[in-house]
């Protein structure tokens, strides 16, 4: 079987890239030639390095993901400045009446610019009970803020970057959680483990424990 090598532009034409790291007449902006490659570079694209003085192999878009379930730091790839993000605020705790049930945290999602390291803050879930608490805000620095759910009304405020949209969390009802973009409403009369996705704590009768809200989450893809 004949192994075909990558095709490159050479002097206005197209030819196969030979086994070496460069081809006469095939060069990058700095004139240093095609970068070395190996089997590990399969599927990658050739691009300019962060210093802007040479070429290198880089992964295709959306081949990397970082998920935050606790507060931490996101350091952007020096080769990228656009990221697809999903950020969800913490859900509010539940009560024993629908009128004060826990709302799910807001979702802010879309493509945004991140050009420097940012502190990622994950909103805590609110506590359910006789005096339920609201969910905490989830944030990427000051660039994005997804509000945590409240106990009586939908969350308001927050920061939605250009290129992103805000999706309000849903209200919980007796026996089910408040939903988010990642979390469908779930039956809460049973002691089950729910995913971390900012759901609002379910409202249940006074004889059944009111549920806590779920903590928020941040997903960053590039």
C-alpha positions in Angstrom: 0.0 0.0 0.0 1.3 3.4 -0.9 1.4 5.9 1.9 0.4 9.4 0.8 2.1 12.3 2.5 0.5 15.7 3.3 0.0 18.0 0.3 1.6 21.5 0.5 1.7 24.6 -1.8 5.1 24.9 -3.5 5.8 27.8 -5.9 2.1 28.1 -6.8 1.6 24.4 -7.3 0.7 21.4 -5.1 3.1 18.6 -4.2 3.5 15.9 -1.6 5.5 16.8 1.5 8.6 14.5 1.7 9.9 12.8 4.8 12.2 15.8 5.7 11.1 18.8 7.6 11.1 21.2 4.7 10.8 21.5 1.0 12.7 23.8 -1.3 10.3 26.6 -2.1 7.8 25.6 0.6 8.2 28.0 3.5 6.3 29.8 6.3 6.2 33.6 6.8 9.7 33.6 8.4 11.1 31.4 5.6 12.1 28.5 7.9 10.1 25.8 6.2 7.5 23.2 7.1 7.8 22.1 10.8 8.8 18.5 11.6 6.0 16.1 11.9 5.3 12.6 13.2 2.4 10.2 13.7 1.3 12.2 16.7 0.6 15.2 14.5 -2.0 13.4 12.5 -5.2 15.5 12.1 -3.4 18.7 13.3 -3.3 21.9 11.4 -0.3 24.1 10.6 -0.4 27.5 12.1 1.8 30.4 13.3 3.3 29.9 16.7 2.5 32.4 19.6 5.7 34.4 19.0 4.7 34.9 15.4 8.1 33.9 14.0 7.6 30.3 12.9 5.0 27.7 12.1 3.9 24.7 14.2 1.3 22.0 14.3 -1.8 22.8 16.4 -4.9 20.7 17.2 -8.1 21.4 15.3 -10.8 23.6 16.9 -12.8 22.1 19.8 -10.3 19.3 20.4 -9.7 20.4 24.0 -12.1 20.9 27.0 -11.7 21.9 30.6 -14.5 21.4 33.1 -14.6 23.2 36.5 -16.7 21.8 39.3 -14.8 23.8 41.9 -13.2 27.2 41.9 -9.9 27.4 40.0 -7.9 29.2 37.3 -8.3 29.0 33.6 -5.2 29.8 31.6 -5.9 30.3 27.9 -4.0 28.5 25.2 -1.6 31.1 23.7 -2.7 30.0 20.2 -6.3 30.7 20.8 -8.4 33.6 22.1 -12.0 32.4 21.3 -13.6 29.8 23.5 -17.0 28.1 23.6 -18.2 28.3 27.2 -21.1 27.0 29.3 -21.4 28.5 32.7 -24.3 27.7 35.2 -25.0 29.4 38.5 -25.8 27.5 41.7 -29.4 26.5 42.2 -31.5 27.7 45.2 -32.6 25.5 48.0 -36.1 24.1 48.2 -39.0 25.0 50.6 -42.2 23.2 51.5 -44.4 25.3 49.2 -44.3 26.0 45.5 -44.4 29.8 46.1 -40.9 29.7 47.6 -39.4 26.9 45.6 -35.8 26.8 44.5 -35.0 28.1 41.0 -32.2 26.7 38.9 -29.2 28.8 38.2 -28.9 30.9 35.1 -26.9 29.5 32.1 -24.6 31.8 30.1 -23.3 30.1 27.0 -21.7 31.0 23.6 -18.3 32.0 22.1 -16.3 34.5 24.0 -12.9 36.1 24.1 -10.5 35.0 26.9 -7.0 36.5 26.4 -5.5 36.2 29.9 -5.7 33.9 32.9 -9.1 34.1 34.7 -10.3 33.0 38.1 -13.2 30.6 37.6 -15.7 30.8 40.5 -18.3 28.0 41.0 -21.5 29.1 42.7 -22.5 26.9 45.6 -26.0 25.3 45.7 -28.4 26.9 48.2 -29.6 25.1 51.3 -33.2 23.8 51.4 -35.4 23.9 54.5 -37.6 26.3 56.5 -35.4 29.2 55.5 -33.9 28.2 52.1 -30.9 30.1 50.7 -30.2 31.3 47.1 -27.6 29.7 44.9 -24.2 31.3 44.4 -23.0 33.1 41.2 -20.7 31.3 38.8 -18.1 33.5 37.1 -15.2 33.6 34.7 -13.3 36.6 36.1 -15.4 39.7 35.5 -16.0 38.7 31.9 -19.0 36.4 32.6 -21.3 36.0 35.5 -24.1 33.4 35.6 -26.4 34.3 38.5 -27.4 31.8 41.1 -31.1 30.8 41.5 -33.3 32.5 44.0 -36.1 31.2 46.2 -39.1 33.1 44.9 -38.3 34.7 41.6 -36.0 34.1 38.6 -32.5 35.4 38.9 -31.7 38.8 37.5 -28.5 40.6 36.5 -25.2 38.9 35.8 -22.8 39.6 32.9 -23.3 38.1 29.4 -20.3 38.6 27.1 -20.7 39.5 23.4 -21.3 36.3 21.5 -23.1 34.6 24.4 -26.7 34.2 25.5 -28.4 33.9 28.9 -30.8 31.1 29.6 -32.8 31.6 32.9 -33.1 28.6 35.2 -36.4 26.9 35.8 -38.6 26.9 38.9 -38.8 23.8 41.0 -42.2 22.5 42.1 -43.5 20.1 44.7 -41.6 16.9 44.2 -39.2 18.0 41.4 -36.1 20.1 41.0 -35.8 23.3 39.0 -34.1 22.7 35.7 -31.2 24.3 33.9 -29.9 24.1 30.3 -28.0 21.0 31.3 -30.4 19.5 33.8 -33.9 18.4 33.2 -36.4 18.6 36.2 -36.0 15.5 38.3 -38.2 13.7 40.9 -36.9 14.6 44.4 -39.1 12.5 46.7 -36.4 9.9 46.4 -32.9 10.0 47.9 -31.0 10.1 44.6 -27.7 11.6 43.6 -28.2 14.4 41.1 -25.6 15.8 38.6 -23.7 19.0 39.3 -25.5 21.4 37.0 -27.0 24.2 39.0 -30.5 22.6 39.5 -32.9 24.3 41.9 -33.7 22.3 45.1 -37.1 20.6 45.0 -40.0 21.8 47.1 -41.4 19.0 49.2 -44.0 18.6 51.9 -43.0 19.4 55.5 -42.8 15.7 56.2 -40.1 15.2 53.5 -36.7 16.8 53.5 -36.5 19.8 51.2 -33.7 19.4 48.7 -30.6 21.5 48.4 -29.8 23.3 45.2 -27.0 21.9 42.9 -23.6 23.6 42.6 -22.8 25.4 39.4 -20.4 24.3 36.7 -18.2 25.8 33.9 -17.3 24.0 30.7 -14.7 25.6 28.4 -14.0 24.2 24.9 -11.4 25.2 22.3 
